[in-house]
Amino acid sequence: MDPVSAVAAVAGAAGAVAVAPAALAAAGFTSAGIAAGSYAASMMSSAAIANGGGVAAGSVVAVLQSAGAAGLSATASAAAAGVGATVGWLASFF
């Protein structure tokens, strides 16, 4: 890997890990719960309707709310870093 691609991958990884908590909060997944009127509230409503009134444990909404409330786990941070590194690496070609 050339130096420019390596730097872009590292920057993408660091940026993704730094931005993920802010992105969750902006979507409405906060430490106090799902914010009323937010995109997260819309997702929760749709999930509850689809599941007969409740949000299923382990669903996308449940996992995102957990991350919004408690922060990203090591696994989630690693996943965000991997995606960010890939995006940074791909961006280095343009």
C-alpha positions as CSV (number, residue, x, y, z in Angstrom):
1,M,0.0,0.0,0.0
2,D,1.4,3.4,-0.9
3,P,1.8,6.1,1.8
4,V,-1.1,8.2,0.6
5,S,-3.5,5.3,0.7
6,A,-2.2,4.3,4.2
7,V,-2.7,7.8,5.5
8,A,-6.2,8.0,4.0
9,A,-7.1,4.6,5.6
10,V,-5.9,5.7,9.0
11,A,-7.6,9.0,8.8
12,G,-10.8,7.4,7.7
13,A,-10.7,4.9,10.6
14,A,-10.0,7.6,13.2
15,G,-12.7,9.8,11.7
16,A,-15.3,7.1,11.7
17,V,-14.7,6.2,15.3
18,A,-14.8,9.9,16.4
19,V,-17.9,10.7,14.4
20,A,-20.0,7.6,15.2
21,P,-21.3,8.8,18.7
22,A,-22.2,12.2,17.3
23,A,-24.0,10.6,14.3
24,L,-26.0,8.4,16.7
25,A,-27.0,11.4,18.8
26,A,-27.9,13.4,15.7
27,A,-30.2,10.6,14.6
28,G,-31.9,10.6,18.0
29,F,-30.2,7.7,19.8
30,T,-29.2,9.6,23.0
31,S,-28.1,8.6,26.5
32,A,-31.5,9.6,27.8
33,G,-33.3,7.4,25.3
34,I,-34.8,7.9,21.9
35,A,-35.5,11.6,21.2
36,A,-39.1,12.4,20.4
37,G,-39.7,13.4,16.7
38,S,-36.3,12.1,15.6
39,Y,-35.3,9.7,12.9
40,A,-34.7,7.2,15.7
41,A,-38.3,7.6,16.9
42,S,-39.5,6.9,13.4
43,M,-37.4,3.8,13.3
44,M,-38.6,2.6,16.7
45,S,-42.3,3.2,15.7
46,S,-41.8,1.2,12.5
47,A,-40.0,-1.6,14.4
48,A,-42.7,-1.8,17.0
49,I,-45.5,-1.9,14.5
50,A,-43.7,-4.7,12.6
51,N,-43.2,-6.7,15.7
52,G,-46.7,-6.4,17.2
53,G,-46.1,-3.6,19.6
54,G,-42.6,-4.1,20.9
55,V,-39.0,-3.6,19.6
56,A,-37.3,-7.0,19.4
57,A,-34.1,-7.5,21.4
58,G,-31.1,-7.5,19.1
59,S,-32.9,-5.5,16.3
60,V,-31.2,-2.6,14.6
61,V,-33.1,-0.1,16.7
62,A,-32.2,-1.9,19.9
63,V,-28.5,-2.1,19.0
64,L,-28.3,1.5,18.0
65,Q,-30.1,2.7,21.1
66,S,-27.7,0.6,23.3
67,A,-24.8,2.3,21.5
68,G,-26.4,5.7,21.9
69,A,-27.0,5.2,25.6
70,A,-23.8,3.4,26.7
71,G,-21.3,4.3,23.9
72,L,-19.8,2.0,21.3
73,S,-18.5,-1.3,22.4
74,A,-15.0,-2.4,21.3
75,T,-16.5,-4.5,18.6
76,A,-18.7,-1.6,17.3
77,S,-15.6,0.7,17.4
78,A,-13.6,-1.8,15.4
79,A,-16.4,-2.1,12.9
80,A,-16.7,1.6,12.5
81,A,-12.9,1.9,12.1
82,G,-13.0,-0.8,9.4
83,V,-15.6,0.9,7.4
84,G,-13.9,4.3,7.8
85,A,-10.6,2.8,6.8
86,T,-12.2,1.3,3.7
87,V,-13.8,4.5,2.8
88,G,-10.6,6.5,3.3
89,W,-8.6,4.0,1.2
90,L,-11.2,4.1,-1.6
91,A,-11.2,7.9,-1.5
92,S,-7.4,8.0,-1.9
93,F,-8.0,6.8,-5.5
94,F,-9.9,10.0,-6.5
